[in-house]
Amino acid sequence: MSNETNEKQVMTQEQCEAQIRLAAYYLWQAKGEKHGSDVENWLEAEAAFAESAESVQQ
């Protein structure tokens, strides 16, 4: 792959946070929209995002 192709695949910090935010929202919905679980859902979404990013890099 060329450097140009690799650069197109890099997400900005804002894009990463938007993906995590959306995933955390879906987790919140899937868990019954329980209030007070925002940090738990965010950390779970963040971990899943990091795992996904690692598998893409390999």
matplotlib code that plots the C-alpha trace (Angstrom):
import matplotlib.pyplot as plt

x = [0.0, 1.2, 1.5, -1.5, -3.7, -2.5, -3.2, -6.8, -7.4, -6.2, -9.1, -8.9, -9.4, -12.8, -13.8, -12.6, -14.6, -17.7, -17.5, -17.0, -19.9, -22.2, -21.2, -21.7, -25.2, -26.1, -24.8, -26.9, -30.0, -29.2, -28.9, -32.3, -31.4, -30.2, -29.3, -26.0, -24.2, -22.6, -19.0, -19.4, -20.8, -18.2, -15.3, -16.8, -17.2, -13.7, -12.3, -14.2, -13.0, -9.4, -9.6, -11.1, -8.4, -5.7, -7.1, -7.2, -3.6, -2.4]
y = [0.0, 3.5, 6.1, 8.0, 5.0, 4.6, 8.2, 7.9, 5.1, 7.2, 8.6, 11.9, 12.1, 13.6, 10.7, 8.2, 9.9, 10.0, 6.3, 5.5, 7.9, 6.1, 2.7, 3.7, 5.0, 1.7, -0.1, 2.1, 1.3, -2.4, -2.5, -0.9, 2.8, 2.5, 5.9, 6.3, 3.7, 6.3, 5.7, 1.9, 2.1, 4.5, 2.4, -0.8, 1.0, 2.4, -1.0, -2.5, 0.3, -0.1, -3.9, -3.3, -0.8, -3.3, -6.0, -3.7, -2.7, -6.4]
z = [0.0, -0.7, 2.0, 0.5, 1.0, 4.6, 5.4, 4.2, 6.7, 9.7, 11.8, 13.6, 17.3, 16.7, 14.5, 17.0, 19.8, 17.6, 16.9, 20.6, 21.5, 19.1, 20.3, 23.9, 23.1, 21.4, 24.5, 26.7, 24.6, 24.5, 28.3, 28.8, 28.9, 32.5, 33.9, 35.6, 33.4, 31.0, 32.2, 32.1, 28.6, 27.4, 28.7, 27.2, 23.8, 24.0, 24.7, 21.8, 19.5, 20.6, 20.0, 16.6, 15.7, 16.7, 14.6, 11.6, 12.0, 12.0]

ax = plt.figure().add_subplot(projection="3d")
ax.plot(x, y, z, "-o")
ax.set_aspect("equal")
plt.show()
